[in-house]
Amino acid sequence: MGWIVRFLPDIEIQQPLTGEEPLSAEAVLSKLWDQGTNGIGELSSGHIVAGFGSEQEAETAAEFLRTQPVRDVVCQPVDDQDWHDQDNVSDVVVPTATGQVSFSVKAGASFGHGDHETTRLILDAMDEQLSKGHTVLDLGTGSGVLAIAAMMIGAGSTVAIDLDPDAVAIAVNNADRNDVAVDCRHTPVDELIDEFRGRFDLVVANVLMVAHQEVASAVVKLLGPEGRVITSGYLPGQASKVVGAYEPLEVANSLKLGPWVGHVLTKRN
């Protein structure tokens, strides 16, 4: 059992007087991280959901949100399975150089219908960075959106890992739903090093800043000689810490969508 705060961003609504200017959308999300959220996701309705470990933390966040340009603020207890539209099956459309690929996913017990801005950042960059036959690692696969997209764009093989066994099960089901072969594993990334050291052409990682800092050294070891990493899942103020964690990789491209940012990282020449 946990607690969530659900709200709908709306920059046009009038706010109660607080003596301070309302924060930007980026700053609101950053504040929620500071207040201890253990995850932020977006529902198909457009509502944002932030999870917390206690009622007190959730109520504090709700009080803060009511002073900001958002509406429909709701604070409530939830089971782990009830964070989002788990029964919705959504279509994912990925632009490619020759048109587009599309597939369907069910989010199940983890965030990920493919419509969140952090996911779109990587999907939009993937076609340019992925070549036919590439070996791909989807780190923190969730419902498998990025792994499935990689295979449909033309990857030769894709390994998808997640520390949540329920997420792995959902990713397997979504891969089967779309008739693609994805090697889904419930394993930490450093346990892949003996098997895959220096073998991945592309790593996609849509995870929180702290997770990037934890996995970066292993990712660098897994990356092939001309490999690339596409990152997402963090805010502009967190970017320097994420990029710094992937030393000695360097930034080849910067990505931004809504309040979120990401980067394409490569090995130095």
C-alpha positions in Angstrom: 0.0 0.0 0.0 1.3 3.5 -0.9 0.0 7.0 -1.5 -0.4 9.0 -4.7 -1.1 12.6 -5.6 -2.8 13.0 -8.9 -3.2 16.4 -10.7 -3.7 18.0 -14.0 -1.4 20.7 -15.2 -3.3 23.9 -16.3 -1.3 27.1 -16.8 -4.4 29.2 -17.4 -6.2 28.7 -14.1 -6.2 31.4 -11.5 -4.3 30.5 -8.3 -5.0 31.6 -4.7 -2.7 34.3 -3.6 0.4 32.9 -2.0 2.7 35.8 -2.1 5.0 34.1 -4.6 4.8 33.6 -8.4 3.6 30.1 -9.5 6.5 27.8 -10.5 7.1 26.5 -14.0 6.0 22.9 -14.9 9.7 21.9 -14.7 10.1 23.4 -11.3 6.9 21.8 -10.0 8.2 18.4 -10.9 11.6 19.1 -9.5 9.9 20.1 -6.2 8.0 16.8 -6.1 11.3 15.0 -6.4 12.7 17.1 -3.5 9.7 16.2 -1.5 10.5 12.5 -1.8 8.3 11.1 -4.6 9.3 7.6 -5.6 8.0 7.9 -9.1 6.2 10.3 -11.5 4.1 9.1 -14.3 1.5 10.4 -16.8 -2.0 8.8 -17.3 -3.6 8.6 -20.7 -6.0 11.3 -19.4 -3.1 13.8 -19.1 -3.1 13.7 -15.3 0.3 13.5 -13.6 0.7 10.9 -10.8 3.4 11.1 -8.1 3.9 8.3 -5.7 4.9 8.5 -2.1 5.7 6.1 0.7 3.5 7.7 3.4 0.3 9.7 3.8 2.2 12.6 5.3 4.5 13.0 2.4 1.6 12.8 -0.1 -0.4 15.4 1.8 2.5 17.8 1.9 2.9 17.4 -1.8 -0.8 18.0 -2.3 -0.7 21.2 -0.2 2.2 22.5 -2.3 0.4 21.6 -5.6 -2.7 23.6 -4.6 -0.6 26.7 -4.7 0.6 26.0 -8.3 -0.9 26.2 -11.8 -2.5 22.7 -11.6 -6.1 21.5 -10.9 -7.9 18.3 -9.8 -5.4 17.7 -7.0 -6.3 14.4 -5.4 -4.4 12.6 -2.6 -5.3 9.0 -2.0 -4.0 5.5 -0.9 -3.5 2.9 -3.6 -2.4 -0.6 -4.1 0.8 -1.0 -6.1 -1.3 -2.3 -9.0 -3.6 0.8 -9.1 -1.2 3.6 -10.1 -2.4 4.0 -13.6 -4.7 2.8 -16.4 -3.5 -0.8 -16.2 -6.4 -2.2 -18.3 -5.8 0.2 -21.2 -4.2 -1.1 -24.4 -2.6 1.8 -26.2 -1.2 2.2 -29.7 2.4 3.5 -30.0 3.5 5.2 -33.2 7.2 5.7 -33.8 8.4 7.9 -36.7 11.2 6.5 -38.9 13.2 7.7 -41.9 11.0 5.7 -44.2 7.6 6.3 -42.5 6.6 4.9 -39.2 6.1 1.7 -37.1 3.2 1.1 -34.8 2.4 -1.4 -32.1 0.1 -1.8 -29.1 1.0 -2.1 -25.4 -0.7 -2.8 -22.1 0.9 -1.0 -19.2 -0.1 -3.5 -16.6 1.7 -3.1 -13.3 4.3 -0.5 -14.4 4.1 2.9 -16.0 4.5 2.9 -19.7 1.9 3.3 -22.5 4.5 5.0 -24.6 2.9 8.4 -24.4 5.0 9.9 -21.6 7.4 12.6 -22.7 10.5 10.8 -21.4 9.6 7.8 -23.5 8.8 9.9 -26.6 12.3 11.6 -26.3 14.0 8.3 -26.8 11.5 7.0 -29.4 12.0 10.1 -31.5 15.8 9.8 -31.3 16.0 6.0 -31.7 15.6 5.8 -35.5 18.6 8.1 -36.1 20.8 6.2 -33.6 19.7 2.6 -34.4 21.0 0.8 -37.5 19.7 -2.5 -39.0 21.1 -5.5 -37.0 22.2 -3.5 -34.0 22.4 -5.2 -30.6 20.3 -3.1 -28.2 19.9 -2.9 -24.4 16.7 -1.4 -22.9 17.6 -0.6 -19.3 14.6 -0.2 -17.0 12.2 -1.6 -19.7 9.0 -1.1 -17.8 6.3 -2.3 -20.1 8.7 -2.9 -22.9 7.9 0.0 -25.2 11.5 0.9 -26.1 12.6 -2.7 -26.6 9.6 -3.5 -28.9 10.2 -0.3 -30.9 13.9 -1.2 -31.3 13.0 -4.6 -32.8 10.4 -3.1 -35.1 12.8 -0.4 -36.4 15.3 -3.1 -37.2 17.5 -4.1 -34.3 19.1 -7.6 -34.6 18.5 -8.4 -31.0 17.3 -6.6 -27.9 17.9 -7.4 -24.2 15.4 -5.7 -21.9 16.0 -5.6 -18.1 14.1 -4.3 -15.1 14.5 -4.8 -11.4 10.7 -5.2 -11.1 9.6 -8.7 -11.9 6.1 -7.6 -12.6 7.4 -5.1 -15.2 9.4 -7.9 -16.9 6.3 -10.1 -17.1 4.4 -7.2 -18.7 7.2 -6.6 -21.1 7.2 -10.3 -22.1 3.4 -10.1 -22.7 3.7 -7.0 -24.8 6.5 -8.4 -26.9 4.4 -11.5 -27.5 1.4 -9.3 -28.3 3.3 -7.7 -31.1 5.1 -10.9 -32.3 8.6 -9.6 -31.6 11.5 -11.5 -29.9 12.8 -9.6 -26.9 15.2 -11.1 -24.3 13.5 -9.9 -21.1 15.3 -10.3 -17.9 14.8 -9.6 -14.2 18.4 -8.7 -13.4 20.7 -5.8 -12.4 22.7 -4.3 -15.3 26.1 -5.2 -13.8 25.2 -8.9 -14.0 25.2 -8.6 -17.8 28.9 -7.6 -18.0 30.4 -11.0 -18.2 28.1 -12.0 -21.0 27.8 -8.8 -23.0 30.9 -6.7 -22.3 31.6 -4.4 -25.2 28.7 -5.8 -27.3 25.8 -3.4 -27.3 25.6 -1.0 -30.2 22.8 1.1 -28.5 21.7 1.4 -24.9 18.4 3.2 -24.1 17.8 4.2 -20.5 14.7 6.0 -19.4 15.2 6.0 -15.7 15.5 8.5 -12.8 18.7 10.5 -12.2 19.7 8.4 -9.2 19.3 5.2 -11.3 21.5 6.7 -14.1 24.2 7.4 -11.5 24.0 3.8 -10.3 24.1 2.1 -13.7 26.4 4.4 -15.7 29.7 2.6 -15.0 28.2 -0.8 -16.0 26.7 0.7 -19.2 30.0 2.1 -20.3 31.5 -1.4 -20.0 28.7 -2.9 -22.0 28.9 -0.4 -24.8 30.6 -1.5 -28.1 33.4 0.5 -29.8 31.1 2.8 -31.7 28.1 2.3 -29.3 25.7 5.0 -28.2 23.5 5.6 -25.2 20.2 7.5 -25.3 19.2 8.7 -21.9 16.0 10.3 -20.5 13.9 10.5 -17.3 15.3 13.6 -15.7 15.0 17.4 -15.6 17.4 20.1 -16.8 18.7 20.8 -13.4 19.7 17.2 -13.1 21.4 16.8 -16.5 25.0 17.6 -15.4 24.9 14.9 -12.8 23.5 12.3 -15.3 26.0 13.2 -18.0 28.9 13.3 -15.5 28.0 9.8 -14.3 28.6 8.4 -17.9 32.2 9.6 -18.0 34.1 9.1 -20.3 31.2 9.3 -22.8 30.5 12.7 -24.3 27.3 14.4 -25.4 26.5 14.1 -29.1 23.1 15.5 -29.0 20.7 17.1 -26.4 17.0 16.2 -26.3 14.1 18.1 -24.7 10.3 17.6 -24.6 8.1 19.4 -22.2 10.0 19.8 -18.9 12.1 16.6 -19.5 15.5 16.3 -21.1 17.7 13.5 -22.4 21.0 13.1 -24.2 22.7 11.0 -26.9 26.1 9.9 -25.5 29.0 8.5 -27.5 32.6 7.4 -26.8 35.2 10.0 -27.4 37.2 9.7 -30.6 
